[in-house]
């Protein structure tokens, strides 16, 4: 075990962080730049796993931003999101930095939050990756999640990460590791099995549209849709345009207009969900604060956008997007209902119109994000899987809890007339 921290690097192991970009020059000193202390331990081969309490968010931002150009960061794992999330964490407690490095170069980074909780009579210690276990913050619903890892090193980083969390003496005792919205789930599963961890996983479909491929084939988005969906959208478009005027998608031109669009989106969103007896996403003040600050900081940088679709002067809907490296993630929306007599599908029309505009603007991919909603499968042209994973250590209490849940599911399945095998899935 080597510990580096404070003002002087450990003589036996350089704390210099080499740039992961093309220039290869040093970008920051690890010791003191982000953590009070960073304890390193071997994690297989020439890899080291480091773990420590984050003491300087600015220093962490420098480390994170230096690694981003060499990593396939998503909108959710870029520093723009992670830094804003850390700022929102409750005071009085400290997040942890997990670090994997080979020789002297950083290979992967991740931020963890320790959250003890009680489930009935069982007390469970949980570590969360880029989440915290608090409903008011986890309602941000992170996806496309994982370590920020150097491109091509994702599997090795995942293995070192799990091994380090299982063996590093400075890691707080944990019972469950919570990994929400994970894309590279295969890397996690294989290493978890080797470490003897129990895997609980919920898999969700995530639909998308490959805009670059459509442009390459000279095909528009509407023509690529199945005929039934295409006919519905065209019929509604004709009715909108005959009543109100031509269909137009406006992308916010600056941060001020983006904020105004988001206010309008919030009003429509809340009105629709409140009419269903539901609070709506924007009822949570921390959700609102996070995205107001995120949009204000990222719009000019191209990291966030709000689109407004209208027929003439009549607004049909607004959509809020997160953007990273040509990928547009459809995060939130609000639609105006009651405008048509026959073809009341403002969501389908607004989304299809926005996708055509985004494709014309040169974006490469449109992500609907995870979910089983019908509109996502109707409008998506491709689909992948995303996983919400909980890894459990071999604790007696957790084994008993799993057994009780399994018996309860089988009992409910029998009452409902399902085969016993289906109840165990």
N, C-alpha and C positions, 0 to 999 in steps of 0.2 A: 504494500500500500504506500502510495506517495501522496502527500498533501501539499498543494500549492495554494498560496493565498497571501493576503496582506500586500506589502510593498516589494518583497523580494522573491523571485521565482525559486522553486526548489532546485538545487544545483544538479540533482540527479535526473531531472526531466525538464526540458525546456518548456516554458509556458507560452512561448510565442505562437500566435495563431497565424498561419500562412494563408494568404488570400486564396479563395477557391476559384477566383476569376482568372482571366487570361494573363494578367500581369504577374501573378505569382508572388507579389510582394507582401510584406507583413502589413496587417491591417489593425491589429490591436494586441495588447498583452492580456492573456487570459486571467492572470492572477490580479485580482482587485478590480477588474473591469466589469464584472457582473456579479460575482459571488464573494462572500466573506472568506470562504475557504472552498476549495475544490479538491476533493479526495479522488485520486485515480487508482484503479485496480485493473489488472489484466483481464481481458474479456474474450480471449481466444485469438490465436495467431499473434499478429502484431497490433491488435486493437486494445484500446484502453477505454474503460467506462468511468466517467466522472460524475459526481453528484454533489450538489451543495445548495445552500440557501441563496436565493437571489437578493443581493443587497443594492444593486444599482441598475435600475431599469434602462437608463440611457446607455450604460455600458453593454447591457444585454442586447439592446437594439443595434449597436454597432456590430456585435458579433453575428447576430442574426442576419442583418442586411448584407454583411460580407459573404455569407454562405449562400444567400438566395440566388445569385446569378448562376451558381453551379448546381442548383437543385431544381426539381420540377415542383416548385411551390404552387399551391392552389391559392385562391383568394382567401381561404380560411387559414392557411398556414404561413402566409406572408406576414411580415412584421406589422403591416398596416392593421391587420385584424388582431394578431396576437398582442401587440403592444397596447392597443385600445382595450382589449379584454383584461389584460393585467391591471390597467388603470382602474378598472371597474371592480376588481376583487375587494372583498371586505377588509377593512383595516385591522391591524392587530395581529395578523397572521401573515406568514411569508410563503410565497410559492417557491418551488424547487426547480433547479436546472439540471437536466440530465444531458450528458455530453458524451459522444463517442468520438475518439480520434485515433488515427493511425499515424505512428511516428509523431510528428509535431503538427500535423494539419487536422483541423476539425473536419469530421466526417458527417456528423448529425447532431441535431439539437432538439430538445423537447422540454416543455414546461409542464410540471406536475403540481397538483394541489392535493394535500392530504385532508381527508374528510371523514372523521369517525361518525357513525350513525347507528341507530338502534332499530332493529326489525323484530317486533314483538319482544321475545325474551333474549334475543341474540344481539350482541354488540359487535359491529363489523367496522374494521378500519379499512378505508378505501383510498386508493390513489387514482386520480383522474388525469388523463392526458388532454390538455387544452380544454378542460371543463372543470367544474368545482362541486357539483352535487347540490347546488342551491338553485331551486326552480326559477327564481327571478333572473338568474344569469344563464342557466342552461337552456332557458327558452330562446336563446340566440340560435340554438340548434346547429351546432357546428357539423359540417360535412366535409367530404374530400379531405379528411383528417389523416394525420400520421406524423411521424418525425419529419422535420425538415432535414432531408438527407441528400448527400451528394449524389448526383445523377449516376445510376449504375451501381450504387452501393447500398440500395434500399434493403435488400435481403440481409446482408452482413450487418447493417446497422440495427435492424430489428432483432436479430439474434443476440447481438451484444447488449442491446437495450434490456431485453427480458432477462438475460443472464445477470446483468449488472444489478437490476432491481431485486432479483432473487438472492444475490450473494453479497452485495456491497454492505458493509457493516454500518455505514452512515445513513442508509435508507431507513426511514421509520418503519416499524413493524406494520405490515399490511396483510390484509386477508383477501382483498379483491383489487384488481387493476381494471379500471373502467376505460375503455377505448371506444369512444363514440364516433360514428360516421367514418369508419376506416375503409380506405380503398384497397390497400395492399394486404388483404386479410390472409392470403396464403402464407406470407412470410411470418405472420403472427401465429397462425395455427401450428405450423410445423415446429417452430421453436417451443411453443407452449407444451406440445406433446412431449418433447425431449426433456423438459423441465418438470414433467409430472403435474402440470397445472390443469385444472378442470376448465373446459371452455363452454361458456354459455353465449350463444350467438343468435342475434336476430338479423335476418337478411332482408333487405328491401330493394325493389327494382329502382333504377335511376335512368330515366329516359333522356335522350339527347338528340340533337340534330347536327350533323356534320355539314356546316355551311360551306367550308372550303371544298369539300367533295362535290357538293351541288354546283358550285360555281365552276369547278373544273369540268363538269359534264355539261355545262350550259343549261342547267335545269333550275327552275325557280322552286321555291319551297312549296307553294300551293300545288304545283303539278306533281310533286313527289308524294303528296298525301294520298291515302286510299280514297277511292272515288266517293264513298259515302260521306266522309268527313269534308272533302273538298266541296261537294254539292251543298252541304249545310252552311259552310262558311260563305260561299258565293251567294246563296239565297239571302242570308242575313245581310251581307254587304250591299246587295242591290236594294234591300228595304231601307237600310240606314241611309244610303246615298240618295234614294228617291225622296226621303222625308227631310233630311237635314243637309245634305251636301257631300262633297267628295271626302273619302276616307283618307286621313293624314296621320302619320306618326311623327310627333315632335320629340326630339331628344333635347334635354335641358342644355342650354347654351353656356351657362356658367353656374357657379355654386349658389348664387342667389336664386336663380330660376329652379335649380335642382331642389333647393330647400322648399320653395313654394309648391313644386310638384309633389314633394313628399308629404307636405301638409294636406294637399288635396287627396292624395292616395290614402292617407291615414283616415280622413273623414269618411270616404267611401267604404273603406275596409271595416271600420268600426260600426258604421251604420248597418252594413249587411250582416255582420256577425251578431250585433246586438239584437237585430230583428229575429234571429234564430235562438235567442236566449243565451248566447255565448259572449264572453267578455271581449274577444278579439285580441290579437297580438299586441296592439298598441295600448292596451289597458295597463300594461306593465311599464312603469316610469323608467326602469333601468333599460328595458328594451329600446324605448324611445331615445333616451340619452345616448346609448351606444351608437345607434344608427344616425342620429343627428350629427354627432361628432365625427363619425366615420365618413359620412357623405361630405361634410364640410371640408375635411382634410383630403379626401381622395378624389373628388370630382375633377379638379384641375389636373390631377396626375393620371387620370384615365382609369382609376381603380373602382369607380362607382358611377352609376348613371341612373336617371329616372326618365322613363318614356311616357308620353301622354298620347293616347290615340283618340282622335275626334272625327266626327262626321260634320263637316262645316264647322260651326262654332259649338256643336254639342259634344261634350266629353263623353266617351264611351268607357274608358278605363285608363288606369295608370299602373305602371310596373316598375319595380325597383330591382336593379341588377348589380351584382358584384362582378368585377372584371379583372382578369389576370391573364397576361400573355395570349390575348386573342380569344380567350374562353369567357363567355358570358353566362353567369349563373343567375337563374331566375329566382329571386329570393322572396319577394312579397308583392302584393297587388291589391287593387281596389277597383270595382266595376260599378257602372251605373245601370241599374235595372229599371224596367218599366217604360222603355223608350219605343219598343216595337210591339206589334200585335201578334205577329205570326212566328218570327224567328228570334226568340229571346235568348241569344247565346253571346252576350257581350264579351265574356272571357275568351272564347275561342276566336272571335273576330279580332279582338285587341291583341292577343298573343301572336296570331298569324301575321297581322299587319306589322307588328314590331319585329318579328323574326325576319320578314322581308327587308325591312329598313336596316336592321343590323347586318344582314348579309351584304346589302348594297354598300354599307360602310366599311366592309372588309374584315369583319370578325370571322373567326375560323370555326367556332363551335358554340352551340347554345345548349346549356345544361338545364333541365327541368328540376334537378335535384331529386332526392329520394322520395318515394311516395307511391301509393296505389290508387291515387285519384284517377278517375276515368279520363279527364282531359289530358293528363300526361301521356297515357298510352295512346290516346287518339292523335295527339299532335307530335309525339316523338317518332323519329325514324330509326332509332337504334336504342338499345338498352344494355345496361351493365348492372352489376350488383354492388351494393354498399352494405357494410356490416357494422352493427353495434355489438361490441364484444365485451364480455366481462370474464376475466381470468381469475380463478379462485385457487388459493393454496389449499393444501390438504389439511383442513381443520375439521375436527370432529363435529362441531356445531354446524358448519356449513354442509357437511355430508348429511346430517340429520335433516337440515332444512330442505335440501334438494330432494331427499327421499319423501318428505311430507308433501312437497309440491307435486312430485310425480304421482303419488297416490291420489291426491286431490284431483289432478287432471284426469286420471283414469276413472275416478268415481263420477266426475261431471260428464265425461264422455259416455259412460254407460247410461246415465240418466237421459242423455240426449240421443241415445240410440246409435252412437258412433262405434265403429270397431275399436277394440282395445288397442290395436296397433297404432291407429291414428292418434290416440290420446297421448302416446308416448313421444310423439314427434316434437 
